[in-house]
Amino acid sequence: MVNLEGQGVPGVFIASAEFEDGALAQARALGADPAAVYVAHPIQDRTDAEMIALADEAFSRIVAELVAS
C-alpha cells in the first residue's frame, strides 16, 4: 500500500476493530501512516447477509478515506 501511494494511487485498509492497536503499531514500525477503516469484530462467524451489512455500513467511510488522500 505504501508503494502504491508513493505512485499516487490512494489506498485504505479495512480491519476489524479488535486489530486497531496492532495495525497502528505495525504502521509506526514501518514508518507508515495508512488510511484505515475499522469494522465491528468478529468477522469470522458472520453470515453472508451480516458481511454485506458490514460492508454497506463501511462503504462511505472507505470512499471518504480514498478521496481524502
N, C-alpha and C positions, 0 to 999 in steps of 0.2 A: 504494500500500500504506500509506503514512504517513497519507493522508487517511482511509482505511478504519479503520485502527487508532485514529485520533483519534475516530472514531464508535463505538468499542467492538467493531469487527469484527477479530478476530485474523487475522494473515497470516504466511506464511512463504514465502520464495522458495527455489527449487531451481536450482542451477547445478552445472556440473562443477567439480571441484577445481582445474582449471587456472585458473579465473577468480576464485578466492577473494581473492587480493590486490587485484585490480581492483574487485571488489564491495565490499570493505571500504573502499577508498579513495573510491569513489563515495559510499558511505553517509556517511562522515565529511564529505565535501564538501557533502552535502545536510543535514547535521545529524541524520541518522537512525541508528538502531541496530536494524535489522530482524533478525528471526529468520531464520536461513538453514540449509539443509541442502545439503551438497556431496556429489555423487556422483562415481564414477570417471570419468575422462576417457580417451579421447574418447567423444563421444556420436554424432557424425555417421555413422559407418560401422557402427553396431551393427545387428544383425538385430532383428526384432520380438521374438524369444524373449529375446535379450540385454537389450533395453529393459524387457521385463516383469520379468526377474530383477532388474535395477537398481531398478525401481520397487518391487518387493516388498521388497527389502533396505532401501530408504529409507523405506518407509511408516511404520514405528513411530517413526522419528526425526521425521518430519514431524508426525505426530499429537502426539508429545510436545511439540514446539515450539508447536503450536497451543493445547494445553490449558494450557501453562505461562504463556501470555500473560495 
